[in-house]
Amino acid sequence: KATVSVLYWNKMSGVRTVATKAVVYAPLDEAIPLLPGNNFHDDPFNRSTLRKSHQLGRSNAQAEFVPPTEYSALNNPMGFTRDNLSPHIRGGKLSNDEIMAQWAEVDKPYTFLGYFKEATCESRDEEYRIRKVSITYYENDGTVCIREAKTQNSGAMNSVHGGGAFLVKRHKLYESNGEQITLEDIQIGEDFECYGKVFKVIDCTERTRINLQNKGWVLRDPLPYPEDEDVHQKLNNNRMMMKGVRHLTTDAMDVKRQAEFAVAGRFTKTRPEAIRAAQQYLATDGNKHLTFKVLWDDRGEANGDCRLLSLKYHLEDDTFEVCESRVHNSGRDGGGKFLCRQRLPLDPSAPQVVQHNTYGVLLQTGFITYKDIHIGKTYQVHGKSMIVYDADSFTRNWYKQNHTELAEKVDVDPVVRRDEKPEVKHYPPPHNGLGTEEDSLGNWKNLMLKPVKKDVQRTLTEGHVVHRYKAVLHEPSAEEDDNRTFVVNYHVVPQEFEIMENSVRNSGIVSGKFLGKTKLYKDSPTVPGKKVPITENDLHEGAILPVLGRRFRLLQLDARSVKYRDGIEDAPDVERVKRLIVEMKDLLNQKHEKLSVALKCLASNGRVTVADLERFFRSKNQPISRKEAKTILNHFDTKGQGFIEFSDFVAMMEVACSTRLDAASNRATAVNLSCIDETEHSAADTSNLSVPDEQLKRRTLSMLRDKLLQRRMRQQEVFRLMAGHQSDSRLDVKEFEYGMKNVLHLQLTDIQCKILVDTLFEGRDKVTFRDFSVFLEG
């Protein structure tokens, strides 16, 4: 008995009254039959939840699962009680350890092969039909999936029987006694019942056998499939191997029909020719044809030509089809089909014998079949002489398996090229000096002038490369030209030269640009009278460079060009590498919401290498050198493995804590490139410590002011935090360095830190707040 209390408000008296409702219901254990009026145990006033029972969201880790109500009119024959149900069905709570253990398990499927027998009451030839299935057991949640194998000629299209679809979708299965089917119940040679069907397990996959043997299980040998009992398969095989009715002539067919009508009062309406055609169609699957290559030489006629065609022979009905594979600019219009699909006679000149049977059907003989086609033989196709000179690989294999091997290919090139005229070669005229040579050549090739195509890949990689040579005039004609020096700039990608003249005091010659960017040419060493452009292979120390009637001698190549020529890469720019890291994070965060998807965007195998980084930046039109990509990889590769794994990628993409505002804002100053080898820069940095660069000094002070503006701190607060609340209210060098690194979290190099210390202290041990304020505002 349950009591439900409901509050009501009486508007007249203003007093709340309590209405009590008592409901008497039957408990679930009594299992009262499901009849009208016997559903008290499902009273909505007494249930703990009003949700409808379902199994759509059922899982081992779902503690709020609502079990379906079991009704039974036979005194609970299934044996279900509240005590023998699992905890998540009873509505009990699972502990966190149990839930995490279930989620941590790997979903291991075990696949077994078997069959079950299905009764066929409508067939007189068979009592039951054997259906092959595959049984997959998932160890993670104890679910089972049963799928039927595809059966050829099963009589059902796009259905479970013929399509290989699911018989039982993935869920937990229970036996008739209420026990769940486990992996121990699905073993080779054992039977188990599911939804009224008895499944026989005869084999398992190789992966399943290895996994079970690793667990210590002893499996039986595979059992044979009961082919003797499969009557349905035998009938299909017999139908496929049935021979056709003997081909009868028209007179014999008439005699046969007269005899059948005299004996049984009826006669055969199906002609033997139709039966033979149907059997031939089914034997070839209706989509097989043999392809021969033929030559039709019609150059003896007016406007004739030599044409290469393809002859297709369809095995299903002995018909031919001739198609043409036209070459580019052949001058022919229309479709490529030369002859529609039809039969071809052996001897077109001989009259064809045609007889009429009882129903007026024409019985024609003397047509070409696959037995009459040979390589090198000529055939008449509607008055056109065509020679078969080759066949494709499928045709040759089919002839080798079914008839006889075809002959070798016949060489028809001499016949095709008999009247072929030599191709007329046209050579471009020499450049007249107006415009660039590329534009003039394009104007000669095309009626409509098109821009010259550029090598985009080389432009991205070598577009910034410029070789600089120091040069002087070779054999100057005047004395004032002896002291003139020049800088010859060679741009690698456009292969253009640019010459600049150095200034000399009191020389009377204006310095600056001597020659704009243009190409320089030299005499071709192979073709007399032809000019070819000068390339970087022609440039070396001591080479003579002809420029518009003047000659320059190259003296020396600068250090940067020497490093590029020898393949020595420059040390990566620290600021540029930081910007590249910040840009990569921004691009991945904007495009992908999940880190796993972002990692697959960088590397499909889950490991980011140097090549993956180069490919990613170049796809975003961002040039990057291999040394810069290697620097980024080493920055995030904490284990020194040579690649970035998922854990390092997560640490790279996660947002820093709120105490580090510069890191949370994803600024380049927050990146600390400790992986860069500082040996190359240490010598230069230490040499410049005594004389700091003025530009670097201003940039460092601006960085400090931006940090204070970002923190929105007053000068008194910053000084108090750095000084550590000292009693003398003074700030020394150690406290200042500690405050910049650990209080303001500034990522400064040694030279930047020394610049700030020298600017603030100026040789003093301690400074006051006034000195610190002048330092910030100065």
PyMOL commands that set and color helices and strands:
alter all, ss='L'
color gray80, all
select helices_A, chain A and resi 28-30+40-42+87-90+96-104+160-163+183-185+206-214+231-240+250-264+272-283+370-372+393-402+413-416+437-445+456-462+479-481+536-538+559-565+574-591+595-602+610-619+626-636+646-653+661-664+668-670+679-687+694-711+715-723+733-743+750-761+769-777
alter helices_A, ss='H'
color red, helices_A
select strands_A, chain A and resi 2-9+16-23+109-119+128-138+143-148+166-171+191-194+197-204+289-297+306-314+319-324+337-342+354-356+362-364+378-381+384-391+466-473+485-491+496-501+512-518+521-523+531-533+544-547+550-557+731-732+766-767
alter strands_A, ss='S'
color yellow, strands_A
deselect
rebuild
show_as cartoon
